[in-house]
Amino acid sequence: MPKSPSASAQQRQALQELRRPMLDAETFYEILLGEMTTRSGDPATGFALMLEAARNSEDEKLYQRAANIALQARSGESALIAARAWQQAWPESVEANRYVLQILVALNRVRDSIPALTQELANTPAASQASALLALPTLYRRIPDKPLLLGLVEPVLAPYLAQEHTAVAAWAALGRLRLQAEDLSGAVQAVQQAQKLAPDDEATALLALELLERGELAAGALVDVYFAQPQASAPLRLAYTRWLLATQRHADAQAQLNTLTSQTPDQSEAWFLLAAVALQNNQLPEAEAALEKFMALTASTEAADNKLNKSLTQAYLLHAQIAEKRGQYHQADAWLNRIQHPEDRFIAQTQRAALLARQGKLPQARALLRQLPTQNAQEEQLKLQAEVQLLRDAKQYAPAYEIQAQLAALDPDNNELLYDHAMLADKLGRLDEMERLLRQIIERQPDFQHAYNALGYSLADRGLRLKEAKALIETALSHAPNDPFIIDSLGWVHFRLGEHTEALRLLESAFARRPDAEIAAHLGEVLWTMKQPERARAIWQQGLRLQGDNETLLKTLRRFGVRP
């Protein structure tokens, strides 16, 4: 609780109130001249005059004005002189102490700020202390030496960790300070302590989610505890869903989206994401229903025209993909025709070219792309990439390889383009070229997990250098622990090594995370080899429902004499 003013302070305040209407002429002149010189572009003189007036009158507002003049002139040291003079004249002033604290932090004088911080928290009413504690990491966010800051602030927080009404906020603040200081395990420990006291605390859940995004897997259990509760924050649940999608955990993302759309049905973004996930899983009725809900919500909002157009473009593109998957090419084209905004016509035309190609009209599709006008180098690159994709889908790997080589030459530092070039070399059986390109990417970007995975999988699939293949895939997995395709690769290399039980465990995990036709091909083959033909057939059929033309799956079925 804030301290009561002392008797002397009360007397001084009473005297000040009496003196306020009758400032002596000298003090009044100092104030007037101080304001005039400040406005005329001489804040240093204005500050000196205002501070002198404050000392003569012992008026808190004049001390504050002097500090503000110095701050506006970006003179932190002068502002500190004024704030400390104010604090000396008014030791009980909460505002004076706050000024001292904020100025010291701005000057990066962390050690000197600790007494003022301690006083600030003591001055804060009990009902507001939790909010004040949560604000500490923001107050100190610009301090460069975060480990030093943590060591100095942690003892200040100690008494608040032990008080019932502040413990959760204090642990959350400590956890965030530890995160800022790169003490991730310490931050997890702080979240664990806070969550024991309040499993539904939003600040704690947000911190746990940030730790999970930083790769601290121990935070996963803490996140699960929070989102298992129906009353979990909708914005946080949406943020968690985005992370699940980014880490390829589509089944978990869909479960969160189902909860979110059920509890907050006016969340338009959630409906759109649900439509996209359902479409990816070939759940066409569910995708269409979610998309219709998204469009209804979007149409009812008073969004700016550009934002509304972007939303509708995304919806039309998804509708076109749904129609295409159903073989309704005319309907897909009709959806694309709805895209009228000039900024979006480029993507609509590339989609229209893809539709033509899937109807066996590859020459017309390529001609449509080549006639497409471009506004800049980025659109020119996108146009070439779209043509490469058309050729890949049509299994025209040689011309695709040549165009991809042009793309890589246009942007030689782009590892994504180089990776696509390597994958096309693999399709053409140019294994040495593929390996050379992938190793070039690894050398340039050691955390590019897809390059490790692609090289390891290629070796494993051909039964070559299996130990090296396993090491490459494990390195990929260390960079992306939840990627179902990398888990699939690791399961496949274990299978090639004859370790069937471990292969089965990994492939089942991969397929649960991401139902995919190629993963189904591998999982079914392991089950078939382990004398479980009925389970193998069931998995293969599921894969066919997901993608009936998947090359890997169809080859697998032919090898085992199983009819699609």
C-alpha positions as CSV (number, residue, x, y, z in Angstrom):
1,M,0.0,0.0,0.0
2,P,1.2,3.6,-0.6
3,K,2.6,5.3,2.5
4,S,0.6,8.1,4.1
5,P,2.2,11.5,3.8
6,S,4.2,12.5,6.9
7,A,3.2,15.5,9.0
8,S,5.9,17.7,7.6
9,A,4.9,16.7,4.0
10,Q,1.3,17.6,4.8
11,Q,2.4,20.9,6.2
12,R,4.5,21.6,3.2
13,Q,1.6,20.8,0.9
14,A,-0.7,23.1,2.8
15,L,1.8,25.9,2.6
16,Q,2.2,25.3,-1.1
17,E,-1.5,25.5,-1.6
18,L,-1.5,28.8,0.2
19,R,1.4,30.2,-1.8
20,R,0.2,29.0,-5.2
21,P,-2.0,32.0,-6.0
22,M,0.6,34.5,-4.9
23,L,3.9,33.4,-6.4
24,D,6.5,36.1,-6.0
25,A,7.3,38.1,-9.0
26,E,10.8,36.6,-9.4
27,T,9.4,33.0,-9.5
28,F,6.6,34.0,-11.8
29,Y,9.1,35.6,-14.2
30,E,11.3,32.5,-14.1
31,I,8.3,30.3,-15.1
32,L,7.3,32.7,-17.9
33,L,10.8,33.2,-19.2
34,G,11.4,29.4,-19.0
35,E,8.4,28.6,-21.2
36,M,9.3,31.4,-23.7
37,T,12.9,30.3,-24.1
38,T,11.9,26.7,-24.5
39,R,9.4,27.6,-27.2
40,S,12.0,29.8,-29.0
41,G,14.4,26.8,-29.3
42,D,16.6,27.1,-26.2
43,P,15.3,24.2,-24.0
44,A,18.6,24.1,-22.0
45,T,18.0,27.7,-20.6
46,G,14.2,27.0,-20.3
47,F,15.0,23.9,-18.3
48,A,17.4,25.8,-15.9
49,L,14.8,28.5,-15.3
50,M,12.0,26.1,-14.7
51,L,14.0,24.0,-12.3
52,E,15.0,27.1,-10.4
53,A,11.4,28.1,-10.2
54,A,10.4,24.7,-8.9
55,R,13.1,24.9,-6.2
56,N,12.0,28.3,-5.1
57,S,8.3,27.3,-5.0
58,E,8.6,23.6,-4.1
59,D,5.8,23.1,-6.6
60,E,5.5,19.4,-7.8
61,K,4.1,20.5,-11.2
62,L,7.0,22.7,-11.9
63,Y,9.5,19.9,-11.1
64,Q,7.5,17.7,-13.5
65,R,7.5,20.5,-16.1
66,A,11.3,20.9,-15.8
67,A,11.8,17.2,-16.3
68,N,9.5,17.2,-19.3
69,I,11.4,20.0,-21.0
70,A,14.7,18.1,-20.6
71,L,13.1,14.9,-21.9
72,Q,11.7,16.7,-24.9
73,A,15.2,18.1,-25.6
74,R,16.5,14.5,-25.3
75,S,18.7,15.4,-22.3
76,G,18.3,12.4,-20.1
77,E,20.8,13.6,-17.5
78,S,19.1,16.9,-17.1
79,A,15.8,15.2,-16.8
80,L,17.3,13.0,-14.1
81,I,18.6,16.0,-12.2
82,A,15.0,17.5,-12.2
83,A,13.4,14.2,-11.2
84,R,15.8,13.7,-8.3
85,A,15.4,17.2,-7.1
86,W,11.6,16.7,-7.2
87,Q,12.0,13.4,-5.3
88,Q,14.3,15.1,-2.7
89,A,11.8,17.9,-2.2
90,W,8.8,15.4,-2.2
91,P,10.2,12.0,-0.9
92,E,6.6,10.6,-0.7
93,S,5.7,11.5,-4.3
94,V,4.8,8.4,-6.2
95,E,5.0,10.3,-9.5
96,A,8.5,11.6,-8.7
97,N,9.8,8.1,-8.0
98,R,8.2,6.9,-11.2
99,Y,10.0,9.6,-13.2
100,V,13.3,8.7,-11.6
101,L,12.8,5.0,-12.4
102,Q,11.8,5.6,-16.1
103,I,14.6,8.0,-16.7
104,L,17.2,5.7,-15.2
105,V,16.0,2.8,-17.3
106,A,16.1,5.0,-20.4
107,L,19.7,5.9,-19.6
108,N,20.5,2.2,-19.2
109,R,21.5,2.7,-15.6
110,V,20.0,-0.6,-14.5
111,R,21.7,-0.9,-11.1
112,D,20.7,2.6,-10.1
113,S,17.1,1.9,-11.1
114,I,16.6,-1.0,-8.6
115,P,15.9,1.2,-5.5
116,A,13.3,3.2,-7.5
117,L,11.8,-0.1,-8.9
118,T,11.5,-1.5,-5.4
119,Q,9.8,1.8,-4.3
120,E,7.5,1.8,-7.3
121,L,6.2,-1.7,-6.5
122,A,5.8,-0.8,-2.9
123,N,3.9,2.4,-3.9
124,T,1.5,0.4,-6.1
125,P,-1.9,-0.4,-4.5
126,A,-2.3,-4.1,-3.8
127,A,-5.1,-4.4,-6.5
128,S,-2.7,-3.1,-9.2
129,Q,0.5,-4.9,-8.2
130,A,-0.1,-7.9,-10.5
131,S,-0.4,-5.6,-13.5
132,A,2.7,-3.6,-12.4
133,L,4.7,-6.9,-12.2
134,L,3.6,-8.0,-15.6
135,A,4.7,-4.6,-17.0
136,L,8.3,-5.0,-15.8
137,P,9.7,-6.9,-18.9
138,T,8.2,-4.2,-21.1
139,L,9.7,-1.4,-18.9
140,Y,13.2,-3.0,-19.2
141,R,12.9,-4.3,-22.8
142,R,15.5,-2.0,-24.3
143,I,18.2,-2.9,-21.7
144,P,20.9,-4.7,-23.7
145,D,22.4,-6.7,-20.9
146,K,19.5,-9.0,-20.1
147,P,21.4,-11.5,-17.9
148,L,22.6,-8.6,-15.7
149,L,19.0,-7.2,-15.6
150,L,17.7,-10.7,-14.6
151,G,20.2,-11.0,-11.7
152,L,19.2,-7.5,-10.4
153,V,15.5,-7.8,-10.7
154,E,15.0,-11.4,-9.5
155,P,15.6,-10.4,-5.8
156,V,13.1,-7.6,-6.1
157,L,10.5,-10.1,-7.3
158,A,11.2,-12.6,-4.5
159,P,8.7,-11.2,-1.9
160,Y,6.0,-11.0,-4.6
161,L,6.5,-14.7,-5.5
162,A,5.4,-15.6,-2.0
163,Q,2.3,-13.5,-1.8
164,E,-1.0,-15.1,-2.9
165,H,-2.3,-12.1,-4.8
166,T,0.9,-11.5,-6.8
167,A,2.5,-14.9,-7.1
168,V,1.2,-15.8,-10.6
169,A,2.0,-12.4,-12.1
170,A,5.5,-12.4,-10.4
171,W,6.3,-15.9,-11.8
172,A,5.0,-14.8,-15.3
173,A,7.2,-11.6,-15.1
174,L,10.2,-13.6,-14.0
175,G,9.6,-16.2,-16.7
176,R,9.5,-13.5,-19.4
177,L,12.7,-11.8,-18.0
178,R,14.4,-15.2,-18.2
179,L,13.2,-15.7,-21.7
180,Q,14.6,-12.3,-22.7
181,A,17.9,-13.4,-21.0
182,E,17.9,-16.6,-23.1
183,D,17.4,-18.7,-20.0
184,L,14.8,-20.9,-21.7
185,S,14.8,-23.7,-19.2
186,G,14.5,-21.2,-16.3
187,A,11.5,-19.6,-18.1
188,V,9.8,-23.0,-18.4
189,Q,10.3,-23.6,-14.7
190,A,8.7,-20.2,-14.0
191,V,5.7,-21.0,-16.2
192,Q,5.3,-24.3,-14.4
193,Q,5.2,-22.6,-11.0
194,A,2.7,-20.0,-12.3
195,Q,0.5,-22.7,-13.9
196,K,0.3,-24.7,-10.7
197,L,-1.3,-21.7,-9.1
198,A,-3.5,-20.6,-12.0
199,P,-3.9,-23.0,-14.9
200,D,-6.2,-20.5,-16.7
201,D,-3.8,-17.5,-16.6
202,E,-3.5,-15.9,-20.0
203,A,-0.1,-14.2,-19.4
204,T,1.4,-17.6,-18.4
205,A,-0.1,-19.4,-21.4
206,L,1.2,-16.7,-23.8
207,L,4.7,-17.2,-22.4
208,A,4.4,-21.0,-22.7
209,L,3.4,-20.6,-26.3
210,E,6.3,-18.3,-27.0
211,L,8.7,-20.8,-25.4
212,L,7.2,-23.5,-27.6
213,E,7.8,-21.4,-30.7
214,R,11.4,-21.0,-29.6
215,G,11.8,-24.8,-29.7
216,E,11.5,-25.5,-25.9
217,L,9.5,-28.7,-26.2
218,A,9.0,-28.9,-22.5
219,A,6.6,-26.0,-22.8
220,G,4.3,-28.2,-24.9
221,A,2.7,-29.9,-21.9
222,L,2.1,-26.5,-20.3
223,V,0.4,-25.3,-23.5
224,D,-1.8,-28.4,-23.6
225,V,-3.0,-27.8,-20.0
226,Y,-4.1,-24.3,-20.9
227,F,-5.9,-25.1,-24.2
228,A,-7.6,-28.1,-22.7
229,Q,-9.8,-25.6,-20.8
230,P,-12.9,-24.4,-22.6
231,Q,-12.4,-20.9,-21.4
232,A,-9.0,-20.5,-23.1
233,S,-8.5,-17.1,-24.8
234,A,-9.7,-17.2,-28.4
235,P,-6.9,-15.0,-29.8
236,L,-4.4,-17.3,-28.0
237,R,-6.0,-20.4,-29.3
238,L,-5.8,-18.9,-32.8
239,A,-2.1,-18.1,-32.3
240,Y,-1.6,-21.7,-31.1
241,T,-3.4,-23.0,-34.2
242,R,-1.1,-21.0,-36.5
243,W,1.9,-22.6,-34.7
244,L,0.5,-26.1,-35.1
245,L,0.0,-25.5,-38.8
246,A,3.5,-24.1,-39.2
247,T,4.9,-27.2,-37.6
248,Q,2.8,-29.6,-39.8
249,R,0.6,-30.8,-36.9
250,H,-2.5,-30.5,-39.0
251,A,-4.7,-32.9,-37.1
252,D,-4.1,-31.0,-33.8
253,A,-4.7,-27.7,-35.6
254,Q,-8.0,-29.0,-37.0
255,A,-9.1,-30.0,-33.5
256,Q,-8.2,-26.5,-32.1
257,L,-10.1,-24.9,-35.0
258,N,-13.2,-27.0,-34.4
259,T,-13.1,-25.9,-30.7
260,L,-12.5,-22.3,-31.7
261,T,-15.3,-22.1,-34.3
262,S,-17.7,-23.8,-31.9
263,Q,-17.0,-21.4,-29.0
264,T,-16.5,-18.2,-31.0
265,P,-18.4,-18.7,-34.3
266,D,-17.8,-15.1,-35.4
267,Q,-14.0,-15.7,-35.8
268,S,-13.7,-15.4,-39.6
269,E,-10.0,-16.3,-39.7
270,A,-10.6,-19.5,-37.8
271,W,-13.3,-20.6,-40.4
272,F,-10.9,-19.8,-43.3
273,L,-8.0,-21.8,-41.7
274,L,-10.5,-24.7,-41.0
275,A,-11.5,-24.7,-44.7
276,A,-7.8,-24.8,-45.7
277,V,-6.9,-27.6,-43.4
278,A,-10.0,-29.6,-44.4
279,L,-9.2,-29.2,-48.0
280,Q,-5.6,-30.3,-47.4
281,N,-7.0,-33.4,-45.8
282,N,-9.4,-34.0,-48.8
283,Q,-12.4,-33.4,-46.6
284,L,-14.3,-31.5,-49.3
285,P,-17.8,-31.1,-47.7
286,E,-16.2,-29.8,-44.5
287,A,-13.9,-27.4,-46.4
288,E,-16.8,-26.1,-48.4
289,A,-19.0,-25.6,-45.3
290,A,-16.3,-23.7,-43.4
291,L,-15.6,-21.6,-46.4
292,E,-19.2,-20.6,-46.8
293,K,-19.2,-19.5,-43.2
294,F,-16.1,-17.5,-43.7
295,M,-17.5,-15.7,-46.7
296,A,-20.8,-14.9,-44.8
297,L,-18.8,-13.4,-41.9
298,T,-16.5,-11.5,-44.3
299,A,-19.4,-10.0,-46.2
300,S,-21.1,-8.9,-43.0
301,T,-18.0,-6.9,-41.7
302,E,-17.3,-3.3,-42.5
303,A,-13.8,-4.0,-43.7
304,A,-11.9,-1.6,-45.9
305,D,-12.3,-2.4,-49.6
306,N,-8.8,-3.7,-50.1
307,K,-8.9,-6.0,-47.1
308,L,-12.3,-7.3,-48.1
309,N,-11.1,-8.0,-51.7
310,K,-8.1,-9.9,-50.3
311,S,-10.3,-12.0,-48.1
312,L,-12.7,-12.8,-51.0
313,T,-9.8,-13.6,-53.3
314,Q,-8.6,-16.2,-50.9
315,A,-12.1,-17.6,-50.5
316,Y,-12.6,-17.8,-54.3
317,L,-9.2,-19.6,-54.7
318,L,-10.1,-22.2,-52.2
319,H,-13.6,-22.7,-53.7
320,A,-11.8,-23.2,-57.1
321,Q,-9.5,-25.8,-55.6
322,I,-12.5,-27.7,-54.1
323,A,-14.3,-27.7,-57.4
324,E,-11.1,-28.9,-59.2
325,K,-10.7,-31.8,-56.7
326,R,-14.2,-32.8,-57.6
327,G,-13.4,-32.7,-61.3
328,Q,-15.7,-29.7,-61.8
329,Y,-13.4,-27.7,-63.9
330,H,-16.0,-25.4,-65.3
331,Q,-17.1,-24.5,-61.8
332,A,-13.5,-24.0,-60.7
333,D,-13.1,-21.6,-63.6
334,A,-16.2,-19.7,-62.6
335,W,-14.9,-19.2,-59.1
336,L,-11.6,-17.8,-60.6
337,N,-13.6,-15.5,-62.8
338,R,-15.0,-13.8,-59.7
339,I,-11.5,-12.5,-58.9
340,Q,-11.7,-9.0,-60.4
341,H,-9.3,-6.9,-58.3
342,P,-6.3,-5.9,-60.5
343,E,-3.7,-6.9,-57.8
344,D,-5.2,-10.5,-57.7
345,R,-5.6,-11.1,-61.4
346,F,-2.1,-12.5,-61.7
347,I,-2.7,-15.3,-59.2
348,A,-6.1,-16.1,-60.7
349,Q,-4.5,-16.5,-64.2
350,T,-1.8,-18.9,-62.8
351,Q,-4.6,-21.0,-61.2
352,R,-6.5,-21.0,-64.5
353,A,-3.4,-22.2,-66.3
354,A,-3.1,-25.0,-63.7
355,L,-6.7,-26.0,-64.4
356,L,-6.0,-26.2,-68.2
357,A,-3.0,-28.4,-67.5
358,R,-4.9,-30.8,-65.3
359,Q,-7.4,-31.2,-68.2
360,G,-4.6,-32.3,-70.4
361,K,-4.2,-28.9,-72.1
362,L,-0.6,-28.3,-71.1
363,P,0.4,-26.3,-74.3
364,Q,-2.5,-24.0,-73.8
365,A,-1.7,-23.6,-70.1
366,R,1.9,-22.7,-70.8
367,A,0.8,-20.3,-73.5
368,L,-1.6,-18.6,-71.0
369,L,1.3,-18.2,-68.5
370,R,3.7,-16.8,-71.0
371,Q,1.2,-14.2,-72.2
372,L,0.6,-13.1,-68.7
373,P,1.9,-9.5,-68.2
374,T,4.1,-8.9,-65.2
375,Q,4.6,-5.7,-63.2
376,N,8.0,-6.5,-61.6
377,A,10.8,-9.0,-61.3
378,Q,9.0,-10.9,-58.5
379,E,6.0,-11.5,-60.7
380,E,8.3,-12.7,-63.5
381,Q,9.8,-15.2,-61.1
382,L,6.4,-16.3,-59.9
383,K,5.3,-16.8,-63.5
384,L,8.3,-19.1,-64.2
385,Q,7.7,-21.0,-61.0
386,A,4.1,-21.5,-62.0
387,E,5.3,-23.0,-65.4
388,V,7.7,-25.3,-63.6
389,Q,4.9,-26.5,-61.4
390,L,2.7,-27.2,-64.4
391,L,5.5,-29.3,-66.0
392,R,6.2,-31.1,-62.7
393,D,2.6,-32.1,-62.4
394,A,2.6,-33.3,-66.0
395,K,5.8,-35.3,-65.2
396,Q,7.6,-33.2,-67.9
397,Y,10.7,-33.1,-65.7
398,A,13.3,-32.2,-68.4
399,P,11.8,-28.9,-69.4
400,A,10.9,-28.2,-65.8
401,Y,14.6,-28.7,-64.9
402,E,15.7,-26.3,-67.6
403,I,13.3,-23.5,-66.5
404,Q,14.2,-24.1,-62.8
405,A,17.9,-23.7,-63.7
406,Q,17.0,-20.3,-65.2
407,L,15.2,-19.3,-62.0
408,A,18.1,-20.3,-59.9
409,A,20.5,-18.3,-62.1
410,L,18.3,-15.2,-61.7
411,D,18.5,-15.4,-57.9
412,P,21.6,-17.4,-57.1
413,D,21.5,-16.8,-53.3
414,N,17.9,-18.2,-53.0
415,N,18.2,-21.6,-51.4
416,E,14.6,-22.4,-52.0
417,L,15.1,-22.1,-55.7
418,L,18.2,-24.2,-55.5
419,Y,16.4,-26.9,-53.5
420,D,13.7,-27.1,-56.2
421,H,16.4,-27.4,-58.8
422,A,17.9,-30.3,-56.8
423,M,14.5,-32.1,-56.5
424,L,14.1,-31.9,-60.3
425,A,17.6,-33.3,-60.8
426,D,16.5,-36.2,-58.6
427,K,13.4,-36.8,-60.7
428,L,15.7,-37.0,-63.8
429,G,17.9,-39.5,-62.1
430,R,20.8,-37.1,-61.9
431,L,21.8,-38.1,-58.4
432,D,25.3,-36.6,-58.4
433,E,23.9,-33.3,-59.4
434,M,21.1,-33.5,-56.8
435,E,23.6,-34.3,-54.0
436,R,25.9,-31.5,-55.1
437,L,23.1,-28.9,-55.0
438,L,21.8,-30.1,-51.7
439,R,25.3,-30.1,-50.1
440,Q,25.7,-26.6,-51.4
441,I,22.5,-25.5,-49.6
442,I,23.7,-27.2,-46.4
443,E,27.0,-25.4,-46.5
444,R,25.3,-22.0,-47.1
445,Q,22.5,-22.6,-44.6
446,P,23.2,-25.3,-42.0
447,D,19.7,-25.2,-40.6
448,F,17.9,-25.8,-43.9
449,Q,16.3,-29.0,-42.7
450,H,14.7,-29.9,-46.1
451,A,18.1,-30.3,-47.7
452,Y,19.2,-32.8,-45.1
453,N,15.9,-34.6,-45.3
454,A,15.9,-34.8,-49.1
455,L,19.4,-36.1,-49.3
456,G,18.9,-38.6,-46.5
457,Y,15.6,-39.9,-47.9
458,S,17.0,-40.2,-51.5
459,L,19.9,-42.3,-50.2
460,A,17.6,-44.4,-48.0
461,D,15.0,-45.0,-50.8
462,R,17.8,-46.3,-53.0
463,G,19.3,-48.4,-50.2
464,L,22.6,-46.5,-50.4
465,R,24.8,-45.4,-47.5
466,L,22.1,-46.0,-45.0
467,K,24.0,-45.0,-41.9
468,E,24.8,-41.7,-43.5
469,A,21.2,-41.3,-44.7
470,K,20.0,-41.9,-41.1
471,A,22.4,-39.3,-39.7
472,L,21.3,-36.7,-42.3
473,I,17.6,-37.3,-41.5
474,E,18.2,-37.1,-37.8
475,T,19.9,-33.7,-38.3
476,A,16.9,-32.6,-40.3
477,L,14.6,-33.7,-37.4
478,S,16.7,-31.8,-34.9
479,H,15.9,-28.6,-36.8
480,A,12.2,-29.5,-37.2
481,P,11.2,-32.0,-34.5
482,N,7.5,-32.1,-35.4
483,D,7.7,-32.3,-39.2
484,P,5.7,-35.4,-40.3
485,F,7.6,-35.8,-43.6
486,I,11.0,-35.9,-41.8
487,I,9.6,-38.4,-39.3
488,D,8.4,-40.4,-42.3
489,S,11.9,-40.3,-43.8
490,L,13.4,-41.5,-40.5
491,G,10.9,-44.3,-40.3
492,W,11.7,-45.3,-43.9
493,V,15.5,-45.4,-43.3
494,H,14.9,-47.6,-40.2
495,F,12.8,-49.9,-42.4
496,R,15.7,-50.1,-44.9
497,L,18.0,-50.9,-42.1
498,G,15.7,-53.8,-41.1
499,E,14.5,-52.2,-37.9
500,H,10.8,-52.8,-38.6
501,T,9.4,-52.1,-35.1
502,E,11.0,-48.7,-34.9
503,A,10.0,-48.0,-38.5
504,L,6.4,-48.8,-37.7
505,R,6.3,-46.6,-34.6
506,L,7.7,-43.6,-36.5
507,L,5.6,-44.0,-39.6
508,E,2.4,-44.4,-37.5
509,S,3.4,-41.2,-35.7
510,A,4.0,-39.4,-39.0
511,F,0.7,-40.5,-40.5
512,A,-1.2,-39.5,-37.3
513,R,0.3,-36.0,-37.5
514,R,-0.3,-35.7,-41.3
515,P,-2.5,-38.1,-43.2
516,D,-0.6,-38.2,-46.6
517,A,-0.6,-40.6,-49.5
518,E,3.2,-41.0,-49.6
519,I,3.4,-41.7,-45.9
520,A,0.5,-44.2,-46.3
521,A,2.6,-45.9,-49.0
522,H,5.5,-46.4,-46.6
523,L,3.4,-47.3,-43.6
524,G,1.5,-49.9,-45.6
525,E,4.7,-51.5,-46.9
526,V,6.0,-51.8,-43.4
527,L,2.8,-53.4,-42.2
528,W,2.7,-55.7,-45.2
529,T,6.3,-56.8,-44.5
530,M,5.4,-57.4,-40.8
531,K,2.6,-59.8,-41.9
532,Q,-0.3,-57.4,-41.3
533,P,-1.8,-57.3,-44.8
534,E,-5.3,-56.2,-43.8
535,R,-4.0,-53.2,-41.9
536,A,-1.7,-52.4,-44.8
537,R,-4.6,-52.5,-47.3
538,A,-6.6,-50.2,-45.0
539,I,-3.8,-47.7,-44.8
540,W,-3.3,-47.8,-48.6
541,Q,-7.0,-47.3,-49.2
542,Q,-6.9,-44.3,-46.9
543,G,-3.9,-42.9,-48.9
544,L,-5.8,-43.4,-52.2
545,R,-8.7,-41.4,-50.8
546,L,-6.3,-38.6,-50.0
547,Q,-4.5,-38.6,-53.3
548,G,-5.5,-41.2,-55.8
549,D,-2.8,-40.4,-58.3
550,N,0.2,-40.4,-55.9
551,E,3.1,-41.9,-57.8
552,T,4.8,-43.5,-54.8
553,L,1.6,-45.1,-53.5
554,L,0.6,-46.5,-56.9
555,K,4.1,-47.9,-57.5
556,T,4.0,-49.6,-54.1
557,L,0.6,-51.2,-54.8
558,R,1.9,-52.5,-58.2
559,R,4.9,-54.0,-56.5
560,F,2.7,-56.0,-54.1
561,G,0.1,-56.8,-56.6
562,V,-2.6,-54.9,-54.8
563,R,-5.3,-53.4,-56.9
564,P,-6.1,-49.7,-56.2
